[in-house]
Each structure stands twice: as structure tokens, then as C-alpha cells.
């Protein structure tokens, strides 16, 4: 992976993490970034899922008062 792809993925990760913390939906940014850097779709989907599971888990803990 060349440095440009690394920069693209780091920026997409930072913006996606911020987006996920504020309103959710980071996959709308991170998945296309993974595809744009040449990662195969199946690998990109698996990587995207693995990256967002901790964020979703922490969001559920933070909002546990609103859970039934």
C-alpha cells in the first residue's frame, strides 16, 4: 500500500469515527474509502464491520438509559 492510500484510509477513519460518534453511519464514508484504495469488496466489508463493532458496542453502553 502506498503512502497516498494510507493517508486516505487514516482520514476516512478519523472522519468516519467522528461521524459515527455524532450521528452514526460511518460506513457511508469508510466502506467507499476502502474500495477506492483497491481493497477487494469482501475484504473491505469484513474490515469495515470489524472496525465499527467496538464503536457500536460503546454507543450502546453510553445510551443504556434509553434501552428498554
N, C-alpha and C positions, 0 to 999 in steps of 0.2 A: 504494500500500500504506500503510495507516495505521500509526501507531506500535505499536498492540497486536499486529498481525501481525508486525511487525519483532521485537518482544520475544519473541514465541512462537517464531519461527524461530531467533533467536540462542540462546535457552535450549535448544531442541531440538538445535541444532548442538553446543553445549557438552556437553550430557549425552550425545548420540549419539557424539561424539568420544571422550569418556571411556569410554563403554560399549564402543566398538569397540576401544580400546586394551587394555581389561581382558579382555573375553571375546568380542568380536565381536558382530555382529548389530545394528549401529546402525540399519539400515534399518527395524527394527521400531519405532523411535521417530521417525526423521526423515521417512520417507515419509508416515505419517499426519499429521504436523505440517504438511507441505507441502499435503496435501489439505485440512486443516482451515482453512488460510488462504485457500482459494479458488483455488489454482493447479490448472489442468486436469490430469487424471491422466497424460497422455502427457508433458507438460512436467515434472511432478513426478518421474516415473520417470527422465527424462533428467537432471534436475538432481541427483537422488539418486545416480545412477550416477556422474556426473562428480565429485561431491563425495567419494565413497568410494573411487574408484580410487587416489588417492595414498596413502590410509591402508592399503589392501590391499597396495600395492606396498612401502611401508615396512615393513609387518608381515612380508612375505616376505623382505626383506633382513635384518631383525632375527632371523628364525628360520632363516636359511640353513643353519645347522649341522644342523637337523632335516630338511632337504630331502634327497631321495635323490640 
